[in-house]
Amino acid sequence: MTQGGKTTLLNCKSTIDTVSAGHIYLEGTDVTEIKPKSLARFRRENLGFVFLDFNLLDLYPLIDWPRNLFSAFLAFYRQIV
């Protein structure tokens, strides 16, 4: 299956994304009806995530972290201002 929506389906089932129409049931619970404040609890009690890319931060030498984090902050700040 190529570009068949596999990632979108998994993201919707795991409550990472929301659906624009229809319903998704997991263990008898309609996940499309769960309030945003309750999603964290639902995920914690009912779901497990396995991320294939474990490098959430690039592996920089420790001395470079402040500079790289500051650069990332500046880039983010420029987007929101």
Secondary structure, 3 states (H helix, E strand, C coil): CCCCCHHHHHHHHCCCCCCCCCCCEECCEEHHHCCHHHHHHHHHHHCCCCCCCCCCCCCCCHHHHHHHHHHHHHHHHHHHC
